[in-house]
Amino acid sequence: MKIIKASAPGKVFFTGEHAVVHDKLGLATAIGLRTSCEIKEIGTDTPLLKNIGPMIRLREVELNQIFEAVEKAVEEKNFLVFKEMLANDKNVCVKYLIGYMMNKHRINFDSVQIINSSELRKGMSGSASIFSSVVHALSEYYGVNLGKKEISDIAYRGDIIAHGGTPSGIDNSTTTFGGYVKFRKSVGVKQLDIRNKYHIVIGDTLKPASTAEMVTLVREKVNANDKAVLSALSSIDSISQEAVDILKLGDLKTLGKLMDNNQEQLRILGVSSSELENLISVAKRAGALGAKLSGGGGGGCMVALCEDAMDQKKVAEAIKAAGGEPFITDIGAEGVRIEANE
């Protein structure tokens, strides 16, 4: 029985969230928590998928219909249709990617079972991670020779549906290539030649958050020419630029200070929350070198930098005691990879 398993990392913003919307520099990194896609041969002509919810049967006609509908919508820039597609079918992104591989790479898609799983939470780029692992697993199973650039480009197409528009490309780039990625809207995404890995703890506030609402909040302040907000965005740009150099040097104490400074600017933007501030505060008291929210804010997750595994444990315990859910992991993790080929 043939079995292929691929995995891809999640992603957090190390510095620069919100600022990247306004053409400032942002720095993202792959984390040790991963998603996986397992494809195995089964004794039936009907392919099966377990992605979100129960196992479902896949029909070639439906996969082709989804592929054609998405291709048409992208060509016509009719991105509003994706919201309705997702409302009707939570698996539509993965179905599209399978349809894409069928149509573009002529895979004979039958007699297989696909099971996707994830260690990630909202705010860790779980969608892009799944898309990268699905594309890599399919290409390996069917002998399609795809490089990481091609995997990233195809995963990006899944993100177009998930985001309901044209995303930055930072999520699919980070989950596919791993390591560290910098991004400026007017320049695009660039992979950084940094090999260092660092200990972090991600703290989930367990409070749902809307990135769209937070982005709108900051944009309204920018449009109103709020001087404090404009100054904060410029400061975040400088912090991100310095962080690139310090990550290469491995100066943990300075990295921690940069994270703290970034969080100060995010407070000025108005995207932090009492739940985030609580977890940031307890993480710092437990020995974190620096801590900040990660992602859209208003809830969701924060990230704390730690000197070693012992400090990670202390910070994680403090976050749990404060009502959050901690995840011990690292940054600078490897990108999409094959875990099993049997």
Secondary structure, DSSP 4 states (H G I P E B T S, - for coil): --EEEEEEEEEEEEE-TTGGGGT--EEEEEEEEEEEEEEEE-SSSS-EEESSSS-EE--HHHHHHHHHHHHHHHHHT-THHHHHHHHH-TTHHHHHHHHHHHHHH-----SEEEEEEE---TTS-HHHHHHHHHHHHHHHHTT----HHHHHHHHHHHHHHHHTS---SHHHHHHHHBSEEEEETTTEEEEE-----EEEEEEE------HHHHHHHHHHHHHTT-HHHHHHHHHHHHHHHHHHHHHHHT-HHHHHHHHHHHHHHHHHHT---HHHHHHHHHHHHTT-SEEEEESS-SSSEEEEEESSHHHHHHHHHHHHHTT-EEEEEEES-B-SEEEEE-
